[in-house]
């Protein structure tokens, strides 16, 4: 292998590692939500479709905001937007864990 090829492969890993970590965070977040949903619903007094709304709201917000966030990353810089998104995700997860009511939980799930 030439030096240029080695550097190119190292550059790919520098990009893939944070993206893999972010994808793992997204999957872990969804899995933990689905696992804790029955207990959360019971604790907050939710029944039936109201429990499902905590998942639905997150999926709708995620899918709806994805193109907008992609365009913003093109304009402001991918690294800056990636770091801002990770920080927002951490704060929103903290808000979900501390949510005192159903409304606070749903709003923090939208993030």
MMTF fields as JSON, N, C-alpha, C and O atoms, coordinates in Angstrom:
{
  "mmtfVersion": "1.0.0",
  "mmtfProducer": "UNKNOWN",
  "numBonds": 443,
  "numAtoms": 444,
  "numGroups": 111,
  "numChains": 1,
  "numModels": 1,
  "chainsPerModel": [1],
  "groupsPerChain": [111],
  "chainIdList": ["A"],
  "bondAtomList": [4, 2, 8, 6, 12, 10, 16, 14, 20, 18, 24, 22, 28, 26, 32, 30, 36, 34, 40, 38, 44, 42, 48, 46, 52, 50, 56, 54, 60, 58, 64, 62, 68, 66, 72, 70, 76, 74, 80, 78, 84, 82, 88, 86, 92, 90, 96, 94, 100, 98, 104, 102, 108, 106, 112, 110, 116, 114, 120, 118, 124, 122, 128, 126, 132, 130, 136, 134, 140, 138, 144, 142, 148, 146, 152, 150, 156, 154, 160, 158, 164, 162, 168, 166, 172, 170, 176, 174, 180, 178, 184, 182, 188, 186, 192, 190, 196, 194, 200, 198, 204, 202, 208, 206, 212, 210, 216, 214, 220, 218, 224, 222, 228, 226, 232, 230, 236, 234, 240, 238, 244, 242, 248, 246, 252, 250, 256, 254, 260, 258, 264, 262, 268, 266, 272, 270, 276, 274, 280, 278, 284, 282, 288, 286, 292, 290, 296, 294, 300, 298, 304, 302, 308, 306, 312, 310, 316, 314, 320, 318, 324, 322, 328, 326, 332, 330, 336, 334, 340, 338, 344, 342, 348, 346, 352, 350, 356, 354, 360, 358, 364, 362, 368, 366, 372, 370, 376, 374, 380, 378, 384, 382, 388, 386, 392, 390, 396, 394, 400, 398, 404, 402, 408, 406, 412, 410, 416, 414, 420, 418, 424, 422, 428, 426, 432, 430, 436, 434, 440, 438],
  "bondOrderList": [1, 1, 1, 1, 1, 1, 1, 1, 1, 1, 1, 1, 1, 1, 1, 1, 1, 1, 1, 1, 1, 1, 1, 1, 1, 1, 1, 1, 1, 1, 1, 1, 1, 1, 1, 1, 1, 1, 1, 1, 1, 1, 1, 1, 1, 1, 1, 1, 1, 1, 1, 1, 1, 1, 1, 1, 1, 1, 1, 1, 1, 1, 1, 1, 1, 1, 1, 1, 1, 1, 1, 1, 1, 1, 1, 1, 1, 1, 1, 1, 1, 1, 1, 1, 1, 1, 1, 1, 1, 1, 1, 1, 1, 1, 1, 1, 1, 1, 1, 1, 1, 1, 1, 1, 1, 1, 1, 1, 1, 1],
  "groupList": [{"groupName": "UNK", "atomNameList": ["N", "CA", "C", "O"], "elementList": ["N", "C", "C", "O"], "formalChargeList": [0, 0, 0, 0], "bondAtomList": [1, 0, 2, 1, 3, 2], "bondOrderList": [1, 1, 2], "singleLetterCode": "X", "chemCompType": "L-PEPTIDE LINKING"}],
  "groupTypeList": [0, 0, 0, 0, 0, 0, 0, 0, 0, 0, 0, 0, 0, 0, 0, 0, 0, 0, 0, 0, 0, 0, 0, 0, 0, 0, 0, 0, 0, 0, 0, 0, 0, 0, 0, 0, 0, 0, 0, 0, 0, 0, 0, 0, 0, 0, 0, 0, 0, 0, 0, 0, 0, 0, 0, 0, 0, 0, 0, 0, 0, 0, 0, 0, 0, 0, 0, 0, 0, 0, 0, 0, 0, 0, 0, 0, 0, 0, 0, 0, 0, 0, 0, 0, 0, 0, 0, 0, 0, 0, 0, 0, 0, 0, 0, 0, 0, 0, 0, 0, 0, 0, 0, 0, 0, 0, 0, 0, 0, 0, 0],
  "groupIdList": [1, 2, 3, 4, 5, 6, 7, 8, 9, 10, 11, 12, 13, 14, 15, 16, 17, 18, 19, 20, 21, 22, 23, 24, 25, 26, 27, 28, 29, 30, 31, 32, 33, 34, 35, 36, 37, 38, 39, 40, 41, 42, 43, 44, 45, 46, 47, 48, 49, 50, 51, 52, 53, 54, 55, 56, 57, 58, 59, 60, 61, 62, 63, 64, 65, 66, 67, 68, 69, 70, 71, 72, 73, 74, 75, 76, 77, 78, 79, 80, 81, 82, 83, 84, 85, 86, 87, 88, 89, 90, 91, 92, 93, 94, 95, 96, 97, 98, 99, 100, 101, 102, 103, 104, 105, 106, 107, 108, 109, 110, 111],
  "secStructList": [7, 7, 2, 2, 2, 2, 2, 2, 2, 2, 2, 2, 2, 2, 2, 2, 2, 2, 2, 2, 2, 2, 2, 2, 2, 2, 2, 2, 2, 2, 2, 2, 2, 2, 2, 2, 2, 2, 2, 2, 2, 2, 2, 2, 6, 7, 7, 6, 2, 2, 2, 2, 2, 2, 2, 2, 2, 2, 2, 2, 2, 2, 2, 2, 2, 2, 2, 2, 2, 2, 2, 2, 2, 2, 2, 2, 7, 2, 2, 2, 2, 2, 2, 2, 2, 2, 2, 2, 2, 2, 2, 2, 2, 2, 2, 2, 2, 6, 7, 7, 1, 2, 2, 2, 2, 2, 2, 2, 2, 2, 7],
  "xCoordList": [0.829, 0.0, 0.866, 1.928, 0.405, 1.146, 0.745, -0.254, 1.539, 1.267, -0.065, -0.779, -0.401, -1.66, -2.849, -3.832, -2.772, -3.867, -4.038, -5.166, -2.94, -3.01, -3.656, -4.508, -3.258, -3.855, -5.334, -6.124, -5.714, -7.13, -7.943, -9.053, -7.408, -8.12, -8.213, -9.245, -7.163, -7.213, -8.232, -8.924, -8.331, -9.316, -10.736, -11.62, -10.959, -12.29, -12.678, -13.813, -11.735, -12.032, -12.297, -13.118, -11.627, -11.861, -13.278, -13.837, -13.853, -15.234, -16.214, -17.259, -15.885, -16.814, -17.0, -18.086, -15.98, -16.088, -17.15, -18.016, -17.127, -18.187, -19.568, -20.567, -19.627, -20.929, -21.469, -22.666, -20.602, -21.026, -21.485, -22.461, -20.783, -21.179, -22.528, -23.354, -22.76, -24.045, -25.181, -26.274, -24.933, -25.949, -26.244, -27.402, -25.21, -25.417, -26.236, -27.076, -25.99, -26.745, -28.219, -29.096, -28.491, -29.867, -30.576, -31.719, -29.908, -30.506, -30.712, -31.75, -29.727, -29.842, -30.989, -31.711, -31.156, -32.24, -33.602, -34.493, -33.755, -35.022, -35.299, -36.435, -34.264, -34.415, -34.77, -35.637, -34.1, -34.405, -35.809, -36.484, -36.248, -37.613, -38.629, -39.564, -38.453, -39.402, -39.377, -40.409, -38.21, -38.095, -38.771, -39.451, -38.585, -39.11, -40.527, -41.118, -41.082, -42.394, -43.51, -44.28, -43.645, -44.717, -44.59, -45.579, -43.381, -43.185, -43.398, -43.967, -42.951, -43.138, -44.607, -45.092, -45.316, -46.756, -47.494, -48.393, -47.118, -47.755, -47.441, -48.326, -46.184, -45.758, -46.452, -46.807, -46.644, -47.274, -48.788, -49.449, -49.331, -50.776, -51.307, -52.437, -50.521, -50.95, -51.584, -51.227, -52.522, -53.175, -53.282, -53.449, -53.186, -53.438, -52.673, -51.444, -53.422, -52.789, -51.915, -51.0, -52.184, -51.387, -49.93, -49.023, -49.705, -48.336, -47.632, -46.457, -48.348, -47.758, -47.361, -46.448, -48.024, -47.719, -46.301, -45.716, -45.735, -44.355, -43.38, -42.368, -43.677, -42.848, -43.18, -42.275, -44.456, -44.889, -44.402, -43.952, -44.486, -44.051, -42.56, -42.138, -41.767, -40.335, -40.052, -39.219, -40.732, -40.502, -40.917, -40.212, -42.041, -42.49, -41.522, -41.199, -41.068, -40.124, -38.79, -38.208, -38.313, -37.037, -37.097, -36.215, -38.141, -38.277, -38.548, -38.058, -39.322, -39.651, -38.513, -38.376, -37.694, -36.604, -35.309, -34.382, -35.226, -33.993, -33.561, -32.395, -34.449, -34.018, -33.596, -32.621, -34.326, -33.981, -32.613, -31.81, -32.352, -31.061, -29.922, -28.812, -30.193, -29.182, -28.821, -27.648, -29.822, -29.561, -28.817, -27.916, -29.185, -28.499, -27.034, -26.153, -26.777, -25.398, -24.614, -23.426, -25.262, -24.593, -24.211, -23.149, -25.075, -24.83, -23.856, -22.994, -23.981, -23.207, -21.985, -21.126, -21.913, -20.784, -21.237, -21.983, -20.784, -21.215, -20.719, -21.47, -19.467, -18.908, -19.622, -19.967, -19.845, -20.524, -21.945, -22.369, -22.666, -24.041, -24.063, -24.964, -23.083, -23.011, -22.814, -23.498, -21.881, -21.633, -22.839, -23.165, -23.495, -24.698, -25.809, -26.526, -25.954, -26.991, -26.717, -27.644, -25.465, -25.12, -25.399, -25.944, -25.028, -25.289, -26.789, -27.239, -27.561, -29.017, -29.615, -30.536, -29.098, -29.599, -29.335, -30.187, -28.172, -27.845, -28.776, -29.303, -28.977, -29.866, -31.308, -31.998, -31.764, -33.131, -33.301, -34.351, -32.294, -32.368, -32.439, -33.162, -31.691, -31.763, -33.159, -33.707, -33.724, -35.079, -36.105, -37.059, -35.923, -36.831, -36.764, -37.789, -35.571, -35.41, -35.993, -36.406, -36.025, -36.531, -37.951, -38.441, -38.611, -39.947, -40.951, -41.153, -41.584, -42.546, -43.96, -44.809, -44.213, -45.57, -45.504, -44.442, -46.671, -46.77, -46.391, -45.677, -46.862, -46.585, -45.079, -44.539, -44.411, -42.963, -42.226, -41.235, -42.699, -42.071, -42.21, -41.24, -43.403, -43.644, -42.833, -42.238, -42.809, -42.047, -40.547, -39.867, -40.041, -38.615, -38.277, -37.132, -39.219, -38.985, -38.879, -38.204, -39.529, -39.501, -38.093, -37.652, -37.376, -36.034, -35.641, -34.533],
  "yCoordList": [-1.187, 0.0, 1.24, 1.282, 2.223, 3.478, 4.332, 4.067, 5.355, 6.254, 6.972, 7.204, 7.32, 8.014, 7.129, 7.604, 5.848, 4.924, 4.732, 4.665, 4.642, 4.474, 5.695, 5.563, 6.879, 8.109, 8.204, 8.662, 7.779, 7.807, 6.87, 7.213, 5.69, 4.761, 5.287, 5.12, 5.915, 6.493, 7.626, 7.788, 8.401, 9.481, 8.946, 9.551, 7.825, 7.212, 6.782, 6.991, 6.182, 5.734, 6.912, 6.801, 8.033, 9.222, 9.743, 10.363, 9.499, 9.909, 8.836, 9.151, 7.588, 6.503, 6.257, 5.863, 6.477, 6.211, 7.102, 6.565, 8.425, 9.235, 8.953, 8.989, 8.674, 8.358, 7.039, 6.917, 6.063, 4.792, 4.965, 4.346, 5.803, 6.073, 6.772, 6.46, 7.717, 8.416, 7.471, 7.551, 6.589, 5.608, 4.665, 4.322, 4.245, 3.385, 4.091, 3.472, 5.388, 6.177, 6.241, 6.142, 6.405, 6.457, 5.12, 5.088, 4.032, 2.702, 2.404, 1.871, 2.746, 2.531, 3.349, 2.869, 4.569, 5.418, 4.811, 4.766, 4.349, 3.724, 2.437, 2.171, 1.637, 0.379, 0.614, -0.064, 1.576, 1.857, 2.427, 2.155, 3.214, 3.745, 2.61, 2.567, 1.7, 0.602, -0.335, -0.89, -0.51, -1.369, -0.743, -1.43, 0.542, 1.232, 1.756, 2.275, 1.634, 2.216, 1.704, 2.526, 0.412, -0.038, 0.533, 0.98, 0.518, 1.051, 2.56, 3.08, 3.258, 4.702, 5.046, 5.955, 4.316, 4.541, 4.312, 5.075, 3.264, 2.981, 4.075, 4.532, 4.488, 5.515, 6.859, 7.565, 7.211, 8.489, 8.38, 9.375, 7.2, 7.02, 7.011, 7.438, 6.535, 6.483, 5.133, 4.113, 5.151, 3.909, 3.882, 4.922, 2.702, 2.463, 3.368, 3.434, 4.076, 4.886, 6.029, 6.479, 6.488, 7.58, 7.161, 7.981, 5.895, 5.394, 5.394, 5.751, 4.998, 4.927, 6.308, 6.411, 7.351, 8.697, 9.129, 9.93, 8.627, 9.002, 8.499, 9.146, 7.355, 6.819, 7.498, 7.856, 7.68, 8.26, 9.688, 10.066, 10.481, 11.867, 11.934, 12.767, 11.071, 11.074, 10.689, 11.316, 9.676, 9.238, 10.314, 10.545, 10.965, 12.034, 13.213, 13.757, 13.603, 14.718, 14.356, 15.17, 13.146, 12.708, 12.721, 13.272, 12.113, 12.055, 13.407, 13.694, 14.242, 15.547, 16.54, 17.373, 16.465, 17.425, 16.996, 17.798, 15.76, 15.263, 16.061, 16.449, 16.326, 17.13, 18.553, 19.082, 19.161, 20.504, 20.526, 21.426, 19.562, 19.495, 19.198, 19.703, 18.393, 18.125, 19.371, 19.618, 20.157, 21.411, 22.4, 23.099, 22.463, 23.342, 22.927, 23.781, 21.635, 21.151, 21.547, 21.858, 21.54, 21.984, 23.456, 23.859, 24.248, 25.688, 26.08, 26.933, 25.473, 25.889, 25.016, 25.395, 23.878, 22.981, 21.697, 21.72, 20.6, 19.292, 19.024, 18.532, 19.341, 19.066, 19.88, 19.35, 21.159, 22.026, 21.519, 21.471, 21.15, 20.66, 19.298, 19.013, 18.452, 17.14, 17.299, 16.649, 18.159, 18.388, 19.028, 18.686, 19.947, 20.57, 19.533, 19.547, 18.643, 17.611, 16.633, 16.222, 16.259, 15.353, 16.03, 15.405, 17.3, 18.034, 18.144, 17.959, 18.441, 18.538, 17.188, 17.123, 16.134, 14.792, 14.423, 13.823, 14.779, 14.496, 15.28, 14.727, 16.562, 17.384, 16.889, 16.878, 16.481, 15.978, 14.647, 14.396, 13.806, 12.538, 12.778, 12.084, 13.755, 14.129, 14.64, 14.302, 15.457, 15.973, 14.842, 14.879, 13.839, 12.682, 11.933, 11.536, 11.747, 11.027, 11.758, 11.131, 13.079, 13.882, 14.397, 15.214, 13.937, 14.439, 14.139, 12.978, 15.182, 14.977, 14.683, 14.235, 14.938, 14.742, 14.169, 14.094, 13.768, 13.225, 14.279, 13.984, 15.506, 16.575, 16.854, 17.034, 16.888, 17.123, 15.977, 16.208, 14.754, 13.605, 13.679, 13.462, 13.982, 14.051, 15.185, 15.009, 16.346, 17.48, 17.155, 17.483, 16.529, 16.207, 15.074, 14.979, 14.226, 13.172, 13.743, 13.168, 14.854, 15.454, 15.887, 15.664, 16.502, 17.042, 17.122, 17.558],
  "zCoordList": [0.0, 0.0, 0.0, 0.622, -0.691, -0.705, 0.484, 1.153, 0.734, 1.855, 1.676, 2.652, 0.455, 0.183, 0.517, 1.086, 0.17, 0.475, 1.974, 2.462, 2.709, 4.161, 4.794, 5.672, 4.356, 4.886, 4.561, 5.387, 3.369, 2.986, 3.863, 4.27, 4.16, 5.029, 6.451, 7.101, 6.945, 8.28, 8.331, 9.337, 7.273, 7.204, 7.225, 7.832, 6.572, 6.581, 7.992, 8.421, 8.709, 10.069, 10.991, 11.901, 10.781, 11.597, 11.411, 12.315, 10.259, 10.0, 10.46, 11.031, 10.218, 10.524, 12.016, 12.441, 12.808, 14.253, 14.922, 15.613, 14.752, 15.378, 14.793, 15.511, 13.499, 12.903, 13.44, 13.699, 13.607, 14.203, 15.641, 16.066, 16.388, 17.771, 17.826, 18.684, 16.918, 16.889, 16.494, 17.054, 15.547, 15.16, 16.312, 16.554, 17.022, 18.184, 19.259, 19.912, 19.442, 20.4, 20.004, 20.862, 18.724, 18.236, 18.45, 18.905, 18.125, 18.309, 19.787, 20.178, 20.607, 22.049, 22.637, 23.51, 22.166, 22.646, 22.314, 23.163, 21.083, 20.695, 21.437, 21.83, 21.631, 22.351, 23.813, 24.365, 24.434, 25.839, 25.995, 26.987, 25.023, 25.082, 25.015, 25.814, 24.078, 23.937, 25.138, 25.517, 25.734, 26.908, 28.119, 28.881, 28.293, 29.476, 29.287, 30.235, 28.098, 27.811, 28.721, 29.22, 28.967, 29.864, 31.282, 31.864, 31.828, 33.18, 33.219, 34.179, 32.198, 32.124, 32.019, 32.693, 31.171, 31.029, 32.332, 32.685, 33.048, 34.329, 35.348, 36.071, 35.397, 36.353, 36.099, 37.043, 34.819, 34.483, 34.311, 34.015, 34.491, 34.401, 32.978, 32.742, 32.031, 30.626, 30.325, 30.914, 29.405, 28.978, 27.458, 26.821, 26.889, 25.475, 24.527, 24.568, 23.658, 22.612, 23.148, 22.458, 24.341, 24.901, 25.085, 24.939, 25.402, 25.56, 24.21, 24.112, 23.184, 21.851, 21.318, 20.499, 21.766, 21.278, 21.625, 20.896, 22.706, 23.032, 21.97, 21.701, 21.367, 20.293, 18.974, 18.219, 18.686, 17.425, 17.256, 16.174, 18.307, 18.237, 17.913, 17.111, 18.525, 18.256, 16.802, 16.148, 16.3, 14.924, 13.92, 12.938, 14.155, 13.259, 13.262, 12.205, 14.429, 14.517, 13.859, 13.142, 14.102, 13.535, 12.009, 11.351, 11.456, 9.998, 9.373, 8.281, 10.048, 9.5, 9.551, 8.656, 10.583, 10.735, 10.062, 9.951, 9.616, 9.018, 7.782, 7.706, 6.805, 5.65, 6.041, 5.506, 6.966, 7.407, 8.09, 7.842, 8.93, 9.612, 8.627, 8.794, 7.619, 6.595, 5.819, 5.542, 5.468, 4.751, 5.645, 5.181, 6.914, 7.853, 7.997, 8.098, 8.007, 8.082, 6.838, 6.929, 5.682, 4.46, 4.542, 4.067, 5.143, 5.212, 6.325, 6.114, 7.5, 8.666, 8.96, 9.755, 8.333, 8.569, 9.243, 10.222, 8.714, 9.229, 10.637, 11.479, 10.897, 12.223, 13.293, 14.35, 13.029, 13.997, 14.275, 15.429, 13.244, 13.423, 14.096, 14.884, 13.797, 14.444, 15.943, 16.733, 16.337, 17.759, 18.441, 19.577, 17.758, 18.326, 18.489, 19.489, 17.523, 17.604, 18.743, 19.441, 18.937, 20.034, 21.379, 22.289, 21.502, 22.751, 23.009, 24.14, 21.973, 22.118, 22.508, 23.322, 21.938, 22.247, 23.71, 24.365, 24.208, 25.608, 26.535, 27.5, 26.241, 27.062, 27.007, 28.026, 25.829, 25.692, 26.422, 27.013, 26.388, 27.115, 28.616, 29.33, 29.086, 30.493, 30.847, 31.895, 29.963, 30.185, 30.189, 30.967, 29.334, 29.328, 30.65, 31.203, 31.142, 32.398, 33.595, 34.571, 33.523, 34.634, 34.405, 35.186, 33.36, 33.011, 34.117, 34.474, 34.663, 35.742, 35.249, 36.02, 33.957, 33.436, 32.028, 31.409, 31.545, 30.191, 29.167, 28.208, 29.357, 28.409, 28.324, 27.232, 29.471, 29.476, 28.785, 28.091, 28.968, 28.333, 26.814, 26.088, 26.339, 24.9, 24.27, 23.207, 24.926, 24.386, 24.352, 23.38, 25.382, 25.389, 24.432, 23.99, 24.103, 23.119, 21.712, 20.858, 21.466, 20.122, 19.762, 18.635, 20.697, 20.518, 19.096, 18.785]
}
